[in-house]
Amino acid sequence: MDNLTLFESLLNCDSVEELHSATTTIARAMGFEHFLYGVQVNTSLTRPYRFILSCYPEEWRKHYDKEGYANFDPTVSHCARTSIPIIWKKEIFKGRRETRVRNEVKDCGLVSGASFSVHGGRGEAAMLSLATSRESREAQNDILATMAKAQLLTCYLHEAVQRIVLSKGPLPVKKANLTEREQECLLWAAEGKTGWEIANIVKISERTVTFHLQNAIQKLGVVNRQQAISRALSMGLIEPRTIR
């Protein structure tokens, strides 16, 4: 079975369990004993939705979460801001806290590895880390040789998670289609403008502003203006360029 067919097999999985098993098989075929995939969807500004698929040691996972290591793990911050992969080199773990993460993760058998990111069209940010217990120049060379395949795996895995998990979660399956006027009214509302102020800015009646905001609220599946603003921001539906 060629690599592309192997990755495409992820799209045929019907459950999280099947997806975990298939990803484990692919990761090990690529020379990695461990993987961790995580995705965050900003369904609101204060309560993002998170999903984890992992075969990392459970002891390390619990310790990592308890200590809040994600807040200063350089691989996490890197993948949050760029789609360029990052290899776990000593140089990226700068500072006392970062060095502590690096030393402790190695003690748990996650010695060498790399992390990959993908950013979806509905505001989600996902990250796949692949790790091995080997610590040698050979391991680093093998990681470099599989970078392209690993990035492709990240994309296919994320697509599978979208279908199996995210489409059944708190976000709508399809991105809401807001009209230009609905976007404009929401954006001004996000700036703290009242209905009357928005009406004067965009040169329509206050009743029409209310009409557009109510339509946006309904399309976004929320119950009030503030929730609509949060959902539209998290999904990338309103941004400065929507004002003309």
Summary of the structure (lengths in Angstrom):
residues: 244
radius of gyration: 21.6
end to end distance: 52.0
largest distance: 69.0
contacts: 728
relative contact order: 0.14
helix: 56%
strand: 14%
